[in-house]
Structure formats: C-alpha cells, structure tokens
Amino acid sequence: MSYNTKNYTEQGGEKTVIGGTLEIKEGASVTGLPSPFTPAANQTESTAEDVAGLLADFNALLAKLKAAGLMTADTQG
C-alpha cells in the first residue's frame, strides 16, 4: 500500500506544496509575502444634504478606489 501526502516539502527545501487547506490560527503571522493590496485613500463620511452632494461624495469614493487599483479604471468609449 502506498500513501501520497497532500502537503510536503521537496528535497532541498526550496518548495513546499500545500494540497489541502492551509489554516492560519488567530495570533499567527506570515512574513515575506509581497502585498498586492494598496489601501484606498480615506473617504470621509458624507455630510451631504442633497442628492448632488451625495453624488459628489460617491464619485470621490469611486475615484479613490480606482487610484488605489481596487477598481478598474473607466474605459473610454
């Protein structure tokens, strides 16, 4: 009978394969990973008193999300 493990480190330690679920418990940390996430600039809470003001606040939020790369930019038609 043979056994194939889902998780293993290849000889030499250059590569580790996770074939199952990787669970990171609360309080644990992972170091060395590049972060593809860029936070968007802060958008203050809206104090708009009319639809036009709310529209301006919403469009400012959309612009910040696009600038941070969290939303694709508008396509020119």
N, C-alpha and C positions, 0 to 999 in steps of 0.2 A: 504494500500500500504506500502511495506517495502523498505528500502534503505540500500544497502550494500556499504560501503565506501571501496575504494581500499587501502587507506593509514590510518593507525590507530596505536595507542599505546595501548598495552594490559594493563589491570588493574595492577597497581603497578609500571608501567613504565619500567619494565625490558626488554621489547621487543617492537620495533617499526617495523611495516610491511609497505613496500613500494610496492604497487601493480601496480602503474602507473609509470610515468617517474620521476626520481629524477634529477632536473636540478640545477647545482651549477653555480651561476652567477659569472661573472668576478669580482675579488676582494674579493670573499668569501673564506672561508677556512674550512677545515675539520681537526679535530685533533683526535688523539688517535687511528688511524688505523695503524695496522702493515704494514710495507712496504716490500713486497716480491721482490721489484726491487733493484738490485745491479748494479750500473753503471759499464760498462766495463772500463778497463784501457785505457788511451788515446793512440791513434794510430796517430802518426804524419803524415802529408801529405807526399805522396810518391814523391820522387825526382828521382825515377828510370829512368835510361836512356836506359834500355833494358828489354826484357821480363823476364829474370832471376831475375833482381832486383824487378820488379813488382810482380813476383810470391812470392818472399821472403816477401815483404810488405803485400801482400794479406794473406799469411799464418800466418803472425804475427797477423793480424787483427782477423782471424778466431780463433787463439789460445786465444786471449784476450776475445772474445765473449764467448767461451766455459768456460774459467776460471771464468767469471762473472756469469755463469749459464744462459746466454741468448741464448745459442745454446746447443743442446745435444752433449755430447762427442761422439767421434768416437767409433763404435763398432768393436771389434776385430773379424775378420772372420776366 
